Amino acid sequence: MSAQRDRWVSSLSFLLFCASSIPTQGSARLLQELSPQQYFSSLQAGRASLAYFSHNVSPGAQPFLEQIENSAEALQDYGISVVKVNCPKEDVSRYCGKENALRKAYLFRGNVLIREFPTDALFDVNSIVANVLFALLFNEVKYVETLADLQNVENALKGRSNMVFAYVPATGTAEHRAVMEAAFVYGTVHQFVLTTEATLLKDTGNDEPDVSSAWLLFCHCQQATDLEQPCRRTAMGQALTMLNIHRHLKLMGAPLVTEVAEDPEKVSTIHLQLGLPLVFILSQKETYEADRRTAEFVAWQLLGKAGVALLSRDLVDLNILLRANVALKTPDEGVPIKYLVLEDTDEVITLVEDKNKVEQIQEDEEEEEEEDDDEKENNNQDIQDDQVVEAVSRDKKRELPLEQILVLTEENFYSALSENAQTVVLFYASWEAVSLAVLRSYTEVADDLKGTRGVVLSRVNCWDWPDICTKENVTQFPTIKIYEKGERSVMYNGMWGTEELTSFIMMSRVPCPLKLTTIDEAEGYLRGEFPSELSSYHHASLLGVFSTATSEAREAFEEAGSILSGHVTMGMYFEDDALALSCKYAVSPPALLLARSGGRSVEGIALSKQSVQDMVQMIRYELLDIFPEITVQNLPRYLELRKPFLILFSDGDIGQRESKEMLKLAKGRPQQAFVACWLNLKKTPVGRGVLKAYFATVPSLPVLIWVNLHAEGQVFKFPSEESITETNILSWLEKLKAGLEIPSSTLSEDDWKPPLPAYDFLQMMETAVPELPLHTAHRHRDTPARHPPESPGGDVAVQEEPSQESKAEKIGSPGRDLRGTAPRLAAREKQGKRHSEL
């Protein structure tokens, strides 16, 4: 109701203000008829009057007198009286005596003559009002004939006041009157400048001006300081009438960008009250500065056509799609606000200038949804060239809860790193499928670690902020780094699952290696009780024990710890009683103590290799499980060993007897030439596909398989009639070694290549104009404050400095992309499509 009331009051005031410029019937009674003596005695200091002296009204003067009478009411609104002075026949004074004097009208201010007007110059109401006001406002409205004159006026106004520059083809026209009436009202606020020189239109930026039509430019000089650069100019797009000029000046006086902290349905601005749309740029606190510059850039482009508001998601609870970054509110009653996903500022501008654009965007989104449905129905995963792309495309409608992840930009990147004890940064590209898939896992990690003190999860879109990623040596997407107080960083190179990422982040919080000072601390560390923050995470504990004589090995161990930080829990003990601790586990310093299963078993390992790389490789090997369960996550670690696999496939947990026999087999042959492991088909269903590749059909379970992926690719199946015991397995392996067993199948030697060629992005960019944002980040110093932002076609945007609070020109153009406004989780192109459809 308040918005409607504001609009009604504003409209009523507006109509009352402008009604005075419309002539009405019955104005003749306002024309006074006085004698010369009466007229001159009635003149008051400071009050203007227009007088016509006449003996008799000749037929030729009758039309002029009618126009004088019609203009009386209009001039009265400006405090100007109109008088017909009836001269006696015998009067031969200056104004009544000469014949040519009787062909003129005289404008007085008090008893001072201001201007004489030939009656043929006052041919209608418009010419009378225009010329009279022009004469009275001679010192307030400057008339210019050359570009130099105009520049002198501009330079004098810079830093002080704004200017209204008007071109009219001729004086005395309706347009001239409208300008003068506006100058009478707003002359104390803005400097008005008038010209009838058509050449000045070209000099002010109009390449092909229509010299037969009047023009009005609002020149924003108040905050301009550079004498070498012209003031920004905003042209009035409507006809030059008093109503339109008043409307235009109201819009120029409104704030460039309005900041909104309430429901946009309740927002009412001068733009909506004057029948213009309002564009909302959706923002969030992490990207406020970039969003503010984007909003100001858009506002300059739409000045006089639409209002622009910055709507903070953090302050308003909006039930809208997270990926929406622009909203449009029209002045039409009952029309809901439309929330849209736009790629750059060009689309925002087109949205306002082309009224059919909103419907077109909505139709495109509906068509896209229909295409997605068709793709789901017709999707053939056998010919899908990238399953990650396919998965992202399939789920791209699902919104991600990104509120707990800090958005980093050029403005806050390094300050955020220095403010937090530990900052986790995901470097990604918003168009790249793997990045988007990892972003899903990353949101789950953020939810798991919510409330963890000292840990901040953040993200940098390298597509929007390439300079940051270049400086941080990010050469692939996605990349995760952990920064400690903005200094040392550790890069993650493990699996992208939620559990793995969470474990890496938590383990990175603990120094690696952790220095222990007492035997009690060392024993507690081996039992998994210390450090306490890792007690809930399943991990093996590795303790290095060193004496004072083994400093070289200790330094290599410390260096290895910095390399393995986040992946391994490592402790170090080098006190005087280190020998007593190591002897307890039958080793002597330097040595490693490896505790599995919460310290129930501790294995002592002599540390013979002392180079950093050898120690890293040794630690990684020793941390591998003796009889591991193979999963998608840990398979790469065991494949790196390049050894044959002895795999027990089971439909669920393996039996206690089989587990005992397999563990005995694995422990009984240290440094053996194969990996003994098992795979649970219920937990890792992809194992069924592996068995089908080996045997065409899934055999009865459990089944023991020998396969060498790195040589020959032969697959052998343990005889199902024999029980799985250590003795039977060793006997069967001897037969394999002797070549007495026939392989069940042999894997193909063909390389595992993608079924289709990779995308050639460079070629795609050369053959088609990409609808992508600018690649380079924008720095404040790149664009001087005085330069206006440029439109996509290179034209200088219509210029205006912001109202009192705004300082857009001091920061420069933000570019054309809407990078800060919202997370865009879909690629520019439809990534789920096959190559033939691109």
C-alpha positions, -999 to +999 in steps of 0.1 A: +000+000+000+028+024+008+043+019-027+010+027-043+005+058-021+040+071-029+033+066-066-001+084-064+013+114-044+043+117-068+021+115-099-004+141-084+024+165-076+040+160-110+007+168-128+000+199-106+035+211-113+032+208-151-004+218-154+006+254-153+023+251-187-010+241-204-031+272-216-067+272-207-098+291-218-107+323-201-072+337-198-084+371-213-095+382-179-059+381-167-049+407-193-049+441-177-058+473-196-042+504-181-033+539-191+004+548-193+002+567-161-015+538-143+009+513-157+041+530-147+028+539-113+019+502-107+054+488-114+070+471-084+107+466-079+118+431-089+085+422-105+084+415-143+057+427-167+052+425-204+035+455-219+021+463-253+014+500-260-014+508-285-036+537-296-061+517-315-061+480-323-057+477-360-069+446-378-033+436-384-025+437-347-055+417-337-038+382-340-009+394-319-032+408-292-050+375-291-018+356-285-008+381-258-041+375-241-037+337-244-002+339-228-013+359-198-021+329-177+010+310-186+032+340-177+013+347-145+025+313-132+061+327-134+051+360-116+049+380-149+020+402-155+007+410-191-006+445-197-022+462-226-014+500-223-040+522-240-022+553-252-041+586-255-040+601-290-022+632-277+005+611-260+039+614-278+061+598-252+087+572-259+064+542-259+033+558-273+046+585-296+065+566-324+049+544-349+076+518-347+073+517-309+037+506-313+050+475-332+069+463-302+063+447-268+083+457-238+096+436-209+101+454-177+115+443-143+103+469-119+107+502-139+138+490-157+134+480-194+149+446-200+141+438-236+121+451-266+104+424-287+092+430-323+056+418-324+064+395-353+088+375-330+059+369-306+037+350-330+021+325-306+020+316-269+051+294-271+072+321-286+059+347-261+067+325-231+100+313-245+113+348-254+101+364-222+117+338-199+149+337-220+152+375-215+145+373-178+170+344-174+196+359-196+223+356-168+211+321-157+208+305-192+239+308-212+238+308-250+268+293-268+277+294-305+310+275-306+325+243-290+351+265-273+322+284-256+307+251-244+340+238-231+346+270-212+312+266-195+319+230-187+353+236-173+339+264-151+313+240-137+335+210-131+336+201-095+308+225-087+275+219-106+259+199-134+248+213-167+217+209-189+226+215-225+198+220-250+197+224-287+167+239-304+165+244-342+150+280-336+140+302-307+104+308-300+094+272-305+075+249-282+108+231-274+125+265-266+096+273-243+100+239-225+137+245-219+131+280-205+103+268-182+126+241-169+154+266-164+130+288-145+123+259-120+157+242-119+180+270-127+192+273-092+201+236-092+217+231-126+234+254-151+213+256-183+230+262-217+212+268-249+223+267-286+207+268-320+239+259-338+236+224-354+273+219-356+275+217-318+255+185-319+282+167-337+308+182-314+290+168-284+291+132-296+262+128-320+276+114-352+245+119-374+222+143-355+188+151-367+192+189-368+155+194-373+147+180-339+155+194-305+180+176-282+187+178-245+218+164-227+223+162-190+261+168-184+275+154-152+301+179-143+297+181-105+323+154-097+344+158-129+378+174-122+399+168-154+398+198-177+410+177-206+380+153-205+343+163-212+317+157-186+297+125-189+265+131-209+231+114-207+207+122-236+170+125-231+154+100-253+119+116-253+105+146-271+115+180-256+084+188-235+083+203-200+068+171-187+097+150-202+124+174-190+110+173-155+110+135-156+145+134-170+159+157-143+142+137-116+159+106-129+193+123-131+190+134-095+181+098-082+209+077-067+228+058-094+225+025-075+200+019-047+211-006-021+181-028-010+178-048+022+141-057+021+117-078+000+121-065-036+083-068-040+080-039-014+106-017-030+095+015-046+119+040-063+114+071-085+120+049-115+090+027-108+069+058-099+077+073-133+068+041-152+103+027-157+115-008-147+139-016-119+168-040-123+181-058-093+217-071-093+218-100-068+248-098-045+265-115-015+288-100+010+319-119-003+317-103-037+301-070-026+327-047-042+327-065-076+289-066-075+287-029-067+310-020-096+289-042-119+257-025-107+272+009-113+284-001-148+249-013-157+233+018-141+254+041-164+242+022-194+206+023-184+205+058-170+172+074-179+158+040-191+156+020-159+167+020-122+193-003-108+194-017-073+218-039-055+200-067-036+220-085-009+211-122-005+226-121+030+202-095+042+170-108+025+156-143+027+147-149-009+131-181-020+147-181-054+172-202-074+208-197-061+220-194-097+197-164-105+218-132-106+194-106-120+158-097-112+134-074-131+106-055-116+082-036-139+060-007-129+029-027-140+006-035-110+002-072-103+032-084-124+055-106-103+093-100-102+111-121-127+144-138-116+168-146-144+202-161-150+222-138-173+258-142-185+269-106-189+259-070-187+250-068-224+221-091-217+209-069-188+209-039-210+191-058-238+166-070-212+155-034-206+157-020-241+140-050-257+107-057-239+104-091-257+137-102-242+122-115-209+097-137-227+125-149-250+147-158-221+119-177-204+111-195-236+147-205-240+148-219-205+117-239-211+131-252-243+163-261-225+144-280-199+125-299-227+158-307-243+172-319-210+142-342-206+147-355-242+184-361-235+175-381-204+151-402-223+175-408-253+207-409-233+229-438-244+258-440-219+277-465-241+285-436-265+289-409-238+324-396-242+328-383-206+308-397-178+317-368-155+303-343-180+272-365-184+267-366-146+271-329-142+247-322-170+222-346-156+222-329-122+228-293-132+193-283-121+201-292-085+211-262-065+242-264-043+242-251-007+272-228-011+264-204+017+291-219+040+319-215+014+336-181+013+339-166-022+374-151-028+381-124-053+410-101-061+398-077-034+397-102-005+419-131-014+451-122+004+434-106+033+412-137+039+444-159+039+461-138+065+430-134+088+424-172+092+446-198+109+438-223+081+421-214+048+411-242+024+409-228-012+392-246-041+405-232-074+380-242-102+365-231-135+328-226-136+325-240-171+345-272-165+327-304-156+352-319-131+353-286-113+316-287-109+316-323-097+342-315-071+323-285-060+295-308-050+318-328-028+332-296-015+298-284-003+294-317+016+328-312+032+317-277+043+287-291+059+307-318+078+332-292+091+306-266+099+315-251+133+351-263+133+372-235+147+401-221+128+390-237+094+376-216+066+365-232+033+366-209+003+366-210-035+381-190-064+366-191-099+397-190-121+375-181-150+366-148-134+399-142-115+427-157-136+454-134-121+449-150-087+452-185-101+483-176-121+500-161-091+492-191-070+507-214-097+474-232-104+479-250-136+450-274-136+413-275-126+403-283-100+430-277-074+428-275-036+453-258-015+455-253+023+471-221+035+483-215+071+481-178+080+485-169+043+521-184+043+529-221+038+505-239+014+499-276+009+483-289-023+459-318-022+465-346-047+442-373-035+407-385-045+379-360-047+354-378-025+339-361+006+356-384+031+390-381+016+388-343+014+376-340+050+403-363+063+430-343+044+418-310+058+417-322+094+450-340+092+466-309+077+457-290+109+483-311+128+520-304+124+537-331+103+558-345+118+544-338+153+572-334+178+566-354+210+586-347+242+578-376+266+575-414+263+540-411+276+531-388+248+547-411+223+528-442+236+495-422+236+503-411+200+507-448+190+474-457+206+457-429+185+448-408+216+470-379+206+464-355+189+428-354+201+414-336+170+422-367+149+408-393+173+375-397+153+394-403+120+406-438+112+443-436+104+476-454+110+501-436+133+537-434+122+564-425+147+600-417+139+625-424+167+659-407+165+689-404+187+712-373+188+736-392+165+710-396+137+704-359+128+707-365+091+680-391+091+659-369+114+662-339+089+651-361+060+622-374+081+611-338+088+613-329+051+593-360+042+567-349+067+562-316+050+557-334+017+532-359+032+513-334+053+475-340+052+479-375+038+498-391+067+499-388+105+536-386+115+552-381+149+588-377+159+606-385+191+643-376+196+647-372+234+676-387+254+655-418+262+647-425+225+668-457+227+646-471+254+615-465+234+629-481+203+642-511+221+608-519+234+598-527+199+630-545+190+646-517+168+673-491+173+674-455+161+668-443+135+636-464+132+599-462+124+571-474+147+539-481+128+507-485+148+476-499+132+441-504+146+445-479+175+478-492+187+468-528+192+497-538+170+529-518+167+555-528+141+591-517+143+609-509+111+646-501+107+652-468+089+681-475+065+673-451+036+680-415+045+673-395+013+640-376+014+625-392-017+634-427-006+619-420+028+587-407+013+584-438-009+591-461+020+566-444+043+539-446+016+546-483+011+547-492+048+513-474+053+496-497+028+474-523+044+487-558+045+454-573+032+434-543+020+399-540+008+401-526-027+378-496-033+376-470-061+394-445-038+425-466-029+429-487-061+454-461-076+478-465-046+480-503-052+482-500-090+513-478-085+531-508-071+528-524-106+524-559-091+500-587-099+467-588-079+454-618-060+418-606-054+391-623-034+357-611-047+329-614-022+293-605-020+295-587+013+321-592+041+343-622+036+341-651+061+362-652+091+381-683+079+388-669+045+400-636+060+423-654+084+439-676+057+443-647+033+459-625+060+482-653+069+492-656+033+498-618+030+519-617+062+539-648+055+558-635+025+573-600+033+581-579+003+562-604-018+558-600-056+520-596-056+492-577-038+468-599-018+435-580-014+397-584-015+367-565-030+332-562-015+307-561-044+281-546-021+303-516-012+320-514-046+294-525-072+318-517-101+334-550-092+306-568-110+316-551-142+352-562-136+341-598-132+320-596-164+350-583-183+370-613-170+344-641-174+314-627-195+291-636-166+296-632-128+308-665-113+295-679-080+310-660-050+333-658-033+359-663-061+397-658-059+413-643-090+449-638-101+454-610-127+485-592-139+474-559-154+509-549-162+521-579-182+502-602-205+469-595-189+461-631-181+433-639-157+433-671-136+405-684-114+412-704-083+395-738-085+360-735-069+361-771-056+391-763-034+388-745-001+405-711+003+435-719+026+471-706+026+484-741+016+460-745-013+466-710-026+504-713-025+502-747-043+480-731-070+504-702-074+533-726-080+513-742-108+507-708-123+544-700-121+552-734-138+527-727-166+505-756-157+472-736-155+452-723-184+440-687-181+403-681-179+406-650-201+432-626-214+426-589-213+429-568-245+462-551-251+444-521-266+450-487-249+421-475-228+413-444-249+382-422-249+357-433-276+356-399-291+383-371-296+387-345-269+371-311-272+392-287-292+382-255-272+406-232-292+391-243-325+356-238-311+365-203-300+379-194-334+349-207-354+322-192-332+318-160-312+319-172-276+293-160-251+318-158-224+329-131-199+362-113-202+391-135-193+413-109-176+406-096-141+401-059-139+423-038-117+413-004-103+444+012-117+438+000-152+409+024-159+414+061-149+385+076-130+377+101-157+371+076-185+336+064-189+329+027-193+327+015-229+299-004-245+305-037-262+307-020-296+333+004-285+309+034-281+314+056-251+286+049-227+262+077-218+280+095-191+269+106-156+286+107-123+268+090-095+247+109-070+263+121-038+273+087-024+284+069-056+319+070-069+318+047-099+341+067-121+368+065-095+369+027-096+364+022-133+344-003-154+339-037-139+338-054-172+309-070-189+306-103-170+283-109-140+310-128-122+304-117-087+267-119-086+260-156-082+276-190-087+270-203-122+271-240-120+263-248-156+288-246-184+283-220-212+278-248-238+257-278-231+284-301-219+262-332-218+259-332-256+280-354-278+305-338-301+284-341-332+259-318-317+283-290-309 
